[in-house]
Amino acid sequence: MSALVRPTHGRMIGGVCAALARRFGTSATTMRVIFLVSCLLPGPQFLLYIALWILFPAEAKAGRSAADKTRTAW
């Protein structure tokens, strides 16, 4: 399992489904279909998507912050 970061490549809107697919080892298309089917059920799916979009860091930002931590460790 990899970290939950929104990839810069292979995403359609915000990269949330692609990040979840990468995390759970499935294809992004499968995760998108699961999300679309879940939208047929009552619930706050769109609000959850937006919240995850805000909470998951972008892949480039996550890599930079890890590099900054190793530089400041000295």
C-alpha beads as a LAMMPS data file, in Angstrom:
LAMMPS data file: protein, C-alpha beads

74 atoms
73 bonds

1 atom types
1 bond types

-500.0 500.0 xlo xhi
-500.0 500.0 ylo yhi
-500.0 500.0 zlo zhi

Masses

1 110.0

Atoms # bond

1 1 1 0.000 0.000 0.000
2 1 1 1.240 3.443 -0.883
3 1 1 0.620 6.788 0.732
4 1 1 -2.616 8.644 0.081
5 1 1 -1.514 11.405 -2.279
6 1 1 -3.310 12.681 -5.361
7 1 1 -1.200 11.746 -8.406
8 1 1 -0.255 14.363 -10.964
9 1 1 -0.712 11.915 -13.869
10 1 1 -3.700 9.682 -14.545
11 1 1 -6.300 11.748 -12.764
12 1 1 -9.533 13.046 -14.237
13 1 1 -10.920 15.712 -11.904
14 1 1 -9.149 15.922 -8.577
15 1 1 -7.253 12.660 -8.438
16 1 1 -9.166 11.276 -5.453
17 1 1 -10.276 8.064 -7.177
18 1 1 -6.789 7.583 -8.634
19 1 1 -5.237 8.021 -5.176
20 1 1 -7.642 5.539 -3.602
21 1 1 -7.060 3.073 -6.442
22 1 1 -3.295 3.322 -6.029
23 1 1 -3.651 2.865 -2.253
24 1 1 -5.831 -0.257 -2.493
25 1 1 -4.072 -1.800 -5.515
26 1 1 -6.898 -1.574 -8.033
27 1 1 -7.312 0.318 -11.301
28 1 1 -8.483 3.911 -11.321
29 1 1 -11.315 2.976 -13.679
30 1 1 -12.639 0.445 -11.184
31 1 1 -12.552 3.010 -8.403
32 1 1 -14.354 5.564 -10.582
33 1 1 -17.088 3.053 -11.429
34 1 1 -17.493 2.235 -7.728
35 1 1 -17.828 5.946 -6.967
36 1 1 -20.389 6.500 -9.737
37 1 1 -22.478 3.522 -8.603
38 1 1 -22.325 4.771 -5.016
39 1 1 -23.797 8.080 -6.202
40 1 1 -27.026 6.210 -6.947
41 1 1 -27.372 5.546 -3.217
42 1 1 -28.474 8.269 -0.823
43 1 1 -25.655 9.931 1.043
44 1 1 -23.010 12.645 0.962
45 1 1 -20.736 11.125 -1.719
46 1 1 -20.001 14.418 -3.464
47 1 1 -19.204 16.155 -0.189
48 1 1 -16.894 13.299 0.752
49 1 1 -15.134 13.573 -2.625
50 1 1 -14.604 17.311 -2.135
51 1 1 -13.358 16.784 1.425
52 1 1 -10.869 14.138 0.274
53 1 1 -9.780 16.419 -2.561
54 1 1 -8.924 19.065 0.019
55 1 1 -7.358 16.686 2.551
56 1 1 -5.190 14.546 0.238
57 1 1 -1.990 16.389 -0.667
58 1 1 -0.886 16.547 -4.287
59 1 1 1.932 14.184 -5.210
60 1 1 4.460 16.945 -5.903
61 1 1 3.740 18.725 -2.600
62 1 1 4.066 15.498 -0.601
63 1 1 7.455 14.765 -2.160
64 1 1 8.746 18.264 -1.473
65 1 1 7.697 18.270 2.180
66 1 1 9.485 14.950 2.779
67 1 1 12.626 16.354 1.147
68 1 1 12.395 19.502 3.272
69 1 1 12.223 17.415 6.454
70 1 1 15.431 15.574 5.597
71 1 1 17.212 18.850 4.877
72 1 1 16.198 20.427 8.155
73 1 1 17.197 17.336 10.144
74 1 1 20.822 18.454 10.007

Bonds

1 1 1 2
2 1 2 3
3 1 3 4
4 1 4 5
5 1 5 6
6 1 6 7
7 1 7 8
8 1 8 9
9 1 9 10
10 1 10 11
11 1 11 12
12 1 12 13
13 1 13 14
14 1 14 15
15 1 15 16
16 1 16 17
17 1 17 18
18 1 18 19
19 1 19 20
20 1 20 21
21 1 21 22
22 1 22 23
23 1 23 24
24 1 24 25
25 1 25 26
26 1 26 27
27 1 27 28
28 1 28 29
29 1 29 30
30 1 30 31
31 1 31 32
32 1 32 33
33 1 33 34
34 1 34 35
35 1 35 36
36 1 36 37
37 1 37 38
38 1 38 39
39 1 39 40
40 1 40 41
41 1 41 42
42 1 42 43
43 1 43 44
44 1 44 45
45 1 45 46
46 1 46 47
47 1 47 48
48 1 48 49
49 1 49 50
50 1 50 51
51 1 51 52
52 1 52 53
53 1 53 54
54 1 54 55
55 1 55 56
56 1 56 57
57 1 57 58
58 1 58 59
59 1 59 60
60 1 60 61
61 1 61 62
62 1 62 63
63 1 63 64
64 1 64 65
65 1 65 66
66 1 66 67
67 1 67 68
68 1 68 69
69 1 69 70
70 1 70 71
71 1 71 72
72 1 72 73
73 1 73 74
